[in-house]
């Protein structure tokens, strides 16, 4: 696979890519490119968190090593979405969930933020960068990521730390949702001011709520999400009730999950249906599946049934583990329960 093929694989499904040319040049110079994605352990792990991680399967094919940052300090800085006295326990829970959530060929490297963010050098770099970044710029960077209801100083530190994480993790690429764009742009601009190299930044569209446009994906609304350890019945019922208008691909969460979760992992998708409705059909390319759906030769119910089966199978290890370790969820609080 040459550099062009690798870059195309890396940016597949992305909505924005800053530093593409730089990364392409690195493919020709370095034997191993390293990427990272951060996950703050603020709550239960659901599809909205898992879908971005599926990009790691594309990275593996392109020869990219991925690090997953369990951003425990960030979780507390974000208006204490994770209270300070619980971040260690939540970090351990989040790591376990990610390990179980996807069928890893080779598990990514996990790094906890507090393992390096509390060092003297890192803290000094926070102060250096904070003396350069204006309140207005920090607010803009944090606005789509942190709570920002009654803005805390900690929420303005958050994007500065995320920028520095790129340097301290020793990566070439950061990837995440499009809501991270202002933070990534801040990193590109301010890391060089501290004599650190800017990194490539890759962004993806956020996954649509199961209830469709206009309804936010939120743990406080269980019908909008699927936790990775939800029961088979819960997964079945939520997918059955999900927004999926016949022939409509725009803002369709069922199609998004097929494109951004099932195909990166499996590279194909089997639709099982009775002979009178055309019989079984296997798609080896997402666009082919989407086109059939748009033409209405693939019914929403058949697509939902296929996705349900895939999700139940993918999350089987996580479901089995937490059924046996339900006390771990109870300790974390009711919002973590399936």
Buried (B, 14 or more C-beta within 10 A) or exposed (E): EEBEEBBEBBBBBBEBBBBBEBBBEBBEEEEEBBBBBBBBBBBBBBBBBBBBBBBBBBBBBBBBBBBBBBBBBBBBBBBBBBEEEBBBBBBBBBBBBBBBBBEBEEEBEBBBBBEBBEEEEBEEBBEBBBEEBEEEBBBBBBBBBBBBEEBBEBBBBBBBBBBBBBBBBEBBBBBBBBEBBBBBBBBBBBBEEEEBEBBBBBBBBBBBBBBBEEBEBBBEEBBBBBBBBBEBEBBBBBBEEBBBEEEBBEBBBBBBBBBBBBBBBBEEBEBEBEEEEBEEBEBEEBEBBBBBBBEEEBBBEBBBBBBBBBBBEBBEBBBEBBEEEEEBBEEBEEEBEB
